[in-house]
Every structure is written in structure tokens, then in C-alpha cells.
């Protein structure tokens, strides 16, 4: 049977060394029926969560995403099917041991109001009986990891802002370095600005810790931003589609998935792509030493009424419009105006689009980290990227 | 046993002379009163805590348990002492008084402990379960500490009530300030009555303040104020 590959020790598994196709968590025909309910909350769900990946469970309310999450750490016991943790049937592990190997982050953080921030973070290490010195050291490490001001460690949770509490919640979940992290709507209780920052921090954190993360959210944009893979569930816990955000947006399998993704799938795909992945046009470029006639020639060839001025080092100095050339023999005599829309190769195409539609020249100029001119990006270039 | 109190026209309410001659007895009665109260509330608290844990774990038991405690609470104190004294196993004395006193604390304490445990935020309980607290550990380190303010509020009411009831225990020769009052009533002599009553009230106030102090020490987190700082 492929169901029971060689048993890997839960505690010593190193998620930073993923084997080829190694599945940290596999849900097999997972089912939950609540007594008295008309239909199952989760119905025969098959889902593989590869090691070191962030998989988002999304869907409308009643789709069983939270129930599915809670069946992984057995806060909800399945009525059918199996959760395989590293090839081990989760039911065969003592429930408290299973849970101590799984970090758990919930909505509004769920911190212990009667314990100071440091003690909240130290919860699982203390349960596991770590020495005081080791706990203290670990708490300091975690505060740094989640960018929490160390001064806050001695406070009670009620003295913290929502965003700070959520950071503490993540630090607490990571305290004993579990290979798996479950996150249940972690950012739904914080305001949008804090949420965006916490999401960015999670991505940066995941780069460092490479945990296997299952994230439940009702916010498809959050899933697209954070997840390596998105599982979309229908009401009744039926898996509609599981794919990378790119593939999901490019080819939703049915009407339900397409509706759930929203009517701006193209724009959402732009938010996943970076300028470096797009086709960049050379654009109308002149050197300061070129003549006004040369510049007019470039404009005519490119069909623009402006030229970008790039100095011999490859650095962009600005743009000159056709009118500004009048009476000037050389480009150097005109005063170049700065571009309003400048993007770098790591800018998302969505942000680039925003720059393009708000700039007078209808292009975004691409400049690398060293300030060197790379070319220009037009709406056509973006459309090319999305339809490719 | 209880005669009508008839004061002589020229008799003062408190004869300080009598008080100074009976300081040893007054001290002894006060000490007995304190012991009767502390033992009753202590035993009542342990019993109520056990019942509350059962009631929270198996919800259907709460109704019957609270009902039983309610019936005990509703029995008039004088009648209960009378019934217990007539049972040979009890008779007059400390044990009889304690059985009655403990049974009066149960309703107040059970209700407050269950209310306190119910007030623990669901998210906090779920976080504790999800992190691998065993049931008893979660009760000890999460639920009970968080319920502490409500539990202590129950202890304060139970204690003040018990201090009052202990004066009745004087009737079953259990000791306490009630004995002074009974003596005064029997002799139509107001001084011991006044001494017993005033000290009983003072004891109730002191114990109430002691619990207030205990709460202050045990729940520093409840005093922590949300910061005015901006979100980060």
C-alpha cells in the first residue's frame, strides 16, 4: 500500500530539506458528518499538501474549510477518511503530541490574556518541559523573527494592538519549531493596512522557515498573494479545484471557480507577475549628445511625441517632449522632465498597470536597482504577458 | 432558649467593664468564628469546584447539581441546625455546624465558578486545545486563572454570608460569636450581644477586603490597560 510509506519521525522531520514530491500532509477521502446535519460538512476530500508549501483553503462560508483545518490537528475528529502526517495516520498519534507538533494560529490570535507576551510565546516549550534558559532564548529569537518589539514581551496581551497580537500568535505557533503550521483566518480581525503588512511579513518569514502551512481564508486575494497552491472548496466540503494561483486564474475548471475568483481574473494575474517576467519595449531613447533632429526621427519611428534621455552610463535622466526641442540644437540643451511612472523589475504588473494608466506618456519606464534604463512597458506589453 | 431582650431603663448598651473582664472569651469566640467560616468556605469551595468541573464537562449535570444546591440553600438555617442536631451522628458541635454552613456556600460558589469558566473566551480555549494542553492542564493553567475574578467574587459573597450564618451556629454549641449573642439574649444583657454583632460585621468586612487583595494579587492581567500607542 502506498498509504503507509516508511514512518518519518514527526519531531525530527526537517522541512527545510524537501524530498522530491514529499507530502507533509495528505488528506484521503476525509469526511465529517455532524449528527443531525442534512449533509456532510466535508465530503470525501482528497488533498495533498507538499512539504514546505503554503496551501490555502478557500471557499464560501459553509464549505468546510475550517472543519478541514481542524481535522488536521484533530480539534474535529473525522467521521471518515484519513489524515496522513508524514505518512503516519494522525489517529494513531496521541492527540496532545500531534498538536504540539503543529503550530496553530487563529483569528484574533486567541492569546492567553492572563499570561504575559513572553509566556504566551513560551507556551508549547513550557508544556514540553524545556529549561528556563532555553525558553528565554527561544522567545527572544521568535520576537526578532516576527519583528516584535522586545519591550512588549513583559506586557499583557490586552496592551497590544491587533497587529502586534497577531505577531505574538505566529511566534507562539512557531515556538517549538513545528514542521507544520495551521492558520485559521489569521488576518481577518485586523485593518487592511496592518493586514497587508502582516501578509508581507508572513511571506518573508516563510522564505526563512519553510514550514508546511495550511491557511484558511475567505479572501481570495489573500490566498492569491500568499499561497503556493490554492484549494477552492464548494459548500459541503467538495473540492472544486486545487492549483497554483497562476493556473487557477488562467484556467478555472468550472463556472463556480471562475465566479469565486471574481470578474477581474486578468488583473489578479497581473498582481502575480513581475515586471521582469514581461516583455519590455526598448522605447524611444536618445543620448544627451544626440541632435534635436535625431530625436524627432526617433519619435517618428516610435510614434511618440517624446523621447527618453539616457546618459552614456545607461542612467535615465528624464524625458523631453517634441515642443521642448524647438529652438534647441541638441538634446543636452533641453531640460529633461522626470518620469512620473518608474518601475523596477520586481514591481508587480498590476502596480505597473496603475502607473501606466495614470502617466501622461501611457508607459511605465523600467529602471533596475542601479538606476539603469531597461526599457518601457505599455498596456500592450501587459496584455501580452497575461494572454501568453 | 431565646428570651425576649428587655433592657433595664438605666442599663447602658455596652458595659465596657464586662468587655474588659471577658477579653479572653471574646478572643476565643472570634477565633472560633473565623475557623468555622474559613473551614466552611474552604470545604465548600473544593466541593463546588469539583461539581463545577463536572457541570462544565458534562453540561446536562449542571441543572440537577444547581437544583440540589438551590434546595440546600433554601432550607432555613435554624431548621437545618435543628434537624442535624436531632441526628445522632451529628449532635451538638463543630461538625453539625460545618455540614450546614458548607451546604449554604455550595449554590453561590457553584454558580460563580461555572459562570467564570463559561466566560473564558472560546478562542482562548481553542488555542489552548490546539497547542496540546491536556484537559486537566487546560483547566488548571487556562480556564481557572481566567475565571478567577468571577470565582473570587463568589468567594466574597459566600464568605460574608457564612460569617453571618456562623452566629446562628452558636445555637448548636459550635462556638463563635453567636455564643456571645445567645448568652446575652438568655440573660437579657445587651453587652455580649453588641460585642458579638459588631465583631461579626467587622470580621465580614476584613475577610471581604482580604479577598479583594487576593484578587488584586492573582489577576494583574485584568488591570492591564490597552495601550494608546498606534498600531504597528
Contacts between the chains, C-beta under 8 A, distances in Angstrom:
chain1	res1	chain2	res2	distance
A	73	B	130	5.7
A	75	B	126	6.8
A	75	B	129	5.9
A	75	B	130	5.9
A	95	B	132	7.8
A	96	B	132	4.3
A	96	B	133	7.5
A	96	B	134	5.5
A	97	B	132	7.2
A	98	B	132	7.7
A	99	B	129	7.4
A	99	B	130	6.0
A	99	B	131	6.3
A	99	B	132	3.7
A	100	B	131	7.0
A	100	B	132	3.9
A	102	B	130	7.7
A	104	B	127	6.7
A	104	B	130	3.6
A	104	B	131	6.1
A	106	B	123	5.9
A	106	B	126	6.4
A	106	B	127	5.8
A	106	B	130	7.2
A	107	B	123	6.8
A	108	B	123	5.7
A	109	B	123	7.9
A	109	B	127	7.9
A	110	B	121	7.6
A	110	B	123	3.9
A	110	B	124	5.5
A	110	B	126	6.3
A	110	B	127	3.4
A	111	B	124	7.5
A	111	B	127	7.4
A	112	B	124	6.1
A	112	B	127	7.5
A	112	B	128	7.4
A	112	B	142	6.3
A	112	B	146	7.8
A	113	B	121	7.8
A	113	B	124	7.0
A	113	B	146	6.7
A	113	B	221	5.6
A	114	B	145	4.8
A	114	B	146	5.6
A	114	B	148	7.9
A	114	B	219	7.2
A	114	B	221	4.4
A	114	B	222	7.9
A	115	B	221	7.5
A	116	B	221	8.0
A	123	B	131	5.6
A	124	B	131	5.4
A	124	B	132	6.8
A	127	B	131	7.1
A	127	B	132	6.1
A	127	B	133	6.9
A	127	B	137	7.6
A	149	B	232	7.6
A	155	B	224	6.9
A	155	B	227	7.9
A	156	B	220	7.6
A	156	B	221	4.5
A	156	B	224	3.8
A	158	B	221	7.2
A	158	B	224	4.9
A	158	B	225	7.4
A	158	B	226	5.6
A	159	B	224	5.2
A	159	B	225	6.8
A	159	B	226	6.0
A	159	B	227	4.8
A	160	B	227	7.1
A	161	B	227	7.4
A	161	B	229	7.1
A	161	B	230	7.4
A	161	B	231	4.1
A	161	B	232	6.3
A	162	B	231	6.6
A	163	B	231	5.2
A	163	B	232	5.9
A	164	B	231	7.6
A	164	B	232	6.1
A	169	B	127	8.0
A	172	B	131	7.6
A	182	B	130	7.6
A	190	B	231	8.0
A	191	B	231	7.2
A	194	B	231	5.5
A	194	B	232	7.9
